[in-house]
């Protein structure tokens, strides 16, 4: 519990540093003209998306471990990671559309990355739905783990398929060949924000798992009371 | 009884049941024809538009009709608890998966051949010059769809809303098949065939290899109770 508090505090401090870096330390982007300030949303956007991918990868790993070990703990972890994937994915989609509108002039385009991210978000939602329609906890764990693994393997294939399908997607700005690249201060800001978001993600993940464990304990206690003939409200 | 015989026995059982009831095939066929009719009213395509949208429309029809068939695949096994009997039989559970998957593949291909024929007839859409490619693409695309569909049908069978869950789980996972199949179908419509043809066919093969192996490994966990 004490460790959790230290984690919370460090997340808070990291977020404050990230905010400072984003709004004060990082230089204003020039090529986007008078709307250059909008570019600052980039740090939030990339970090949310990174966290979504991280969460998906965690779902994949935890699902495999659950199937191997059949322990409820891994099921809880997979489920919590998937929920956070939806949360950060939603943030990523919203910040993305907000950024696209002033810069590209449109809210959305069917570019490879946008499309596959949208699909990943839908898959994570489907995963949530699947968990809600299976009654037995053991079966819920197994079925969602199977779906989680299939989905995680599918995501990179979808991305590649999308890339080959329509190849005119914008080249990556960072590390996309000569002439691209970030101002060192921007790169540093991005690293700080990524770190802060990762800390936040792990913190929320731990809390969410703890919540689920408590719910399990309460359920067991209620069942014990019921078998003793007591009324449970 | 070796593994292939086990798969064959399950496949034969499904074909026999289907031959006697004709449930899945009739529903897929009627549904497919209705979708074609809907498309006609929704888009009223002329011949150039048919060439442009044809491959997409065709595969949408295949996939929606396929989902209808997949939903039946395990629903019939639930009646009279016959799935229990199948699981108690001295067969490897992955044989159940393969048998069911092949049965789905056969039913889908049968329905698709009729749908394809009607599609070509109604929209004056000539596939005859390249029917060999068309057969290859249809088999590969349907195989990929059936392999993912069968395991996800087994997953959704265990949920409270099985009919609704299957498309929600299956459509996102099967998206690469749709892209590959539509693109390769579009490539054979041009003369000479588009150069992307071989690429997309290889893509479909790779997808099939991955998504037949993975369900074979995972299917045991789906049936376990």
Interface residues (C-beta under 8 A of the other chain):
Chain A: X67 X119 X122 X123 X126 X129 X130 X133 X134 X135 X139 X142 X143 X145 X146 X147 X149 X150 X151 X153 X154 X157 X158 X161 X162 X164 X165
Chain B: X148 X151 X152 X155 X158 X159 X160 X161 X165 X168 X169 X172 X173 X175 X176 X179 X180 X183 X199 X203 X207 X210 X211 X214 X215 X218 X221 X222 X224 X225
